[in-house]
Each structure stands twice: as C-alpha cells, then as structure tokens.
C-alpha cells in the first residue's frame, strides 16, 4: 500500500522540477512533464564538448547529447533534474542559459 503514494509524490516533485527548468532554461529545451531530464539544443556556434567543459568548470554536470544520439544529430546537452536541491537546480539552469546566450 505504499507504492502508490510514493509514485504520486515522485510525480509531484518531477512536475515541479520540470516547471522550474522550463522557466529557467532556454525556450528551446524539451522534456516530459514528469521526466527526469530536459534536452537543450545548442546554438550552432557552440559545440557539445566545450559547453560541457565550461559548465563543469562552474560545478555543473551535464551530458553531451551525442551520447544519446543515433547517427549525427544537432548539438545538444541533457540536463538531469534530480540529485540536487530545487535551489541548486534553478541556479544551474540559470548558468546554462547564461552560457548559451
């Protein structure tokens, strides 16, 4: 009898984190309402490895999109929405947006 309440709590938290990320990340980011990550396409002038490295220098870990791509696709990064407080997530999303602008 505990699985349903736990699942419901997780869905509420993921929805809140996705709302926060949608407000803080570039408008081009995509993800599911209850998803664990957001997909952020990069501007043409930037490449995945340099963005990942620059964010890492700022203490923000993201994953290059190429790790998830089949074939050649547009440059992107994958931003995980779990594992950090909401405040830390909001700050990280703001840093990502600043770097990409």
Secondary structure, DSSP 8 states (H G I E B T S, - for coil): --HHHHHHHHHHHHHHHHHHHHHHS-TT-B--TT-SEEEEE--TT--HHHHHHHHHHTT---EEGGGT-SSS---EEEEE-SSS-HHHHHHHHHHHHHHH-
